[in-house]
Every structure is written in C-alpha cells, then in structure tokens.
Amino acid sequence: MINNPAQLTGMVLNGAHGIYDVHTDDGILRCTLRGKLKKAFAQANAAKPVGKTRQSQQRNNKYDTQNQTERVERIEKRDSSENAPPTRLSVGDYVKIRRLDETTGLIEEILPRKSELSRMDAGSTAKRLVQQTLLANLSQVVVVFATAQPEPHFGLLDRYLTICESAQLSPVICINKADLPHSSYIEEEAKLYSQLGYQVIFTSIQTQQGIDQLHDLLKNHTTLFTGPSGVGKSSLVNAIEPGMAIRTGLVSDATGKGKHTTTGSQLYPLSAGGWLADSAGIRALAAWNITPEELAWCFVEFRPYLGECLYGDCAHLDEEGCAIRQAVNDGLIHERRYRSYVRIYTGEER
C-alpha cells in the first residue's frame, strides 16, 4: 500500500458504470467517485430546469439587440476561471484524485472546463431535456471530408462548423483523398472557408500531401477527429500515428452511426504529444440547445451584421429590413452558406 495521501491531478481517459481511467503524472489509475461527489452530482442534476429545444424557440423567441450583443460578448470573453465545476464527469475532464494504492484512486473534485462538446442525453424526455457532455476540454476539432468517394456535402460541413462555433472549439477542415480526380468547385469551396478564417488542409495518403502538416497541428492539442463515413479517417489516423486506428479501433469508416449512443468516448495519447479523441458521428455531434440568435452568430460571416436588422427579433429568413439578407444580395455573404443557415434554422437535415 502507498501511504502518501497527497492529491494528484489527472485527466479522465474513459469511463463506464462509475469506473474511470485517469491519466496522471504517476501513471493511469482506475478510479471511482467519492461518495460526497456522487451525492452533489445527483442533487445538481435533479435541480436542473427543463430545457427548451431549438424548434420550440425558433419563431416565438423574441430578443433585442442589446441582449444579443451581451450574448456575443459573453461567448467571446468567457474564461475558464469563470466556469462553474461540471455536474457530471466526462471524458477529458481534469480531476483531483486521492491515490489509494498502486493502481486505484478516488476522484474528489472535478475542475472547471475550458470547453465541451455536448448533445441531448438519450434519457431526455419532452418535459426534461438533459445535457450529455461527450468530450471535455478539447482544444480543436479536425473535420475530415473527401474530394471524392464520397463526394463532399458542404452543407453537412457547415453543420459541423456551426457545432464547433457553438462549443467554442477551433475547427480544422481536412479534405482528404486529394489525389483523386475531383471537380474544381471543391477548390472554390475550400477557398471560401479559408477566406472565412478556417484552416483548410488537403491531404492524401497516396502522395503524402498534407500529412506532415496535419501531424504538426495535432501536437500538444486535445483533438477530436471526426467526419462522415468513408472519407478515410482510419488511413489518416494510421498515417499520423502508425497502428493506432487498428490497435484501438479508433475510427470506423464502415459504420459510424450510433457508435457513441451508449458507450461514450475515449482519449488516446499521441507519441509526439497531445491527445486524440475517437470519432463521434454527426448524430452524436448534434449541438446542445443552440438558440436561433446563437445559430446566426455561429456563421462567422454573419457577425458584422448582427444587430443591424430593422427588427430586433429578425430570424434572417424573409423579414423586411434584414441586414443578413441584404449582405447576401450584395455579395458580401455567400449564398450557399446562407442556404445552409436556413436549412439548419428550419430543421432540414441537409
């Protein structure tokens, strides 16, 4: 037995049924929650108010320009020190643990999160919506699409980017299979995203294009690697970290649906430094409770025009005096991106 009762700080790598693997400077410890922490979680979650879905808020949600500006400022200026401790333990959380012996420990405290990626919990009901955090404390997301086989659906990419913006996560757009013959419009779309400030990388396993660049981007970051099925995520992972996808079953291109509906997520170490999170399907990445006004903010090119509409409750669809629609008409906002906004706002899948 180890007699030193000093607390250690660690990061949760995975967890199920109240048992968690936590990475610390002294190695990985198998941990459980302290009784008082379990009780505090139960009380906090029982006290949570019923949430609202985006659909129920869309046309009836009235807000003024001042409230929207405050919301934007709150997002931009939020610091980790201002965040309250989580009320559930998730993969990626930093925790303080009391070591019990060589291999086990007791989680006594969960530290505030810098970021999180959430969805609606499978146990939610119409009367009570419950947030489930899939991954905590990510620093970036790599969204992988392909030039062909399958052809990219940029409306779907816009949905991924919206989710990243809402979660305040830095997205990197990776367009794989660059060696395959493909339409010139893909380069045009990549240029559009670059002009919006997103980092775009073309990669190819066959020619090694962009592999070193992608490898360097992952260093010392906690990264979610995600994207639609069939785009070559497994091959990219193996090119970055040889053997990882096969060794861990990190990414499945054959079937991505439902992978995280019950089992959660896991973090894996990168040999060059940093962590890679296993991929969550687009269903698992459904954003948690994005309000209509926040959805507009998540389209980065809309931001200069927010608050300039004639009416404070403008949904930017067909209202008179809409500054967003005027910017589209003037060619200042790309029409296809605007159509993506409308589809997401109105609840269309794509």
Buried (B, 14 or more C-beta within 10 A) or exposed (E): EEEEEEBBEBBBBBBEEEEBBBBBEEEBBEBBBBEEBBEBBEEBEEEEEEBEBBEEBBEEBEBEBEEBEEBBEEBEEEEEEEBEEBBBBBBBBBBBBBBBEEEEBBBBBBBBBBBBBBBBBEEBEEEEBBBBBBBBBBBBBBBBBBBBEEEBEBBBBBBBBBBBBBBBBBBBBBBBBBBEEBEEEBBEBBEBBEEBEBBBBBBBBEEEBBBEBBBEBBEEBBBBBBBBBEBBBBBBBBBBBEEBBEEBEBBBBEEBEEBBEEEBBBBBEBEEEBBBBBBBBBEBBBBBBBBBBBBBBBBBBBEEBBBBBEEBBBBBBEBEEBBBBBBBEEEEBBEEBBBBBEBBBEEEEE
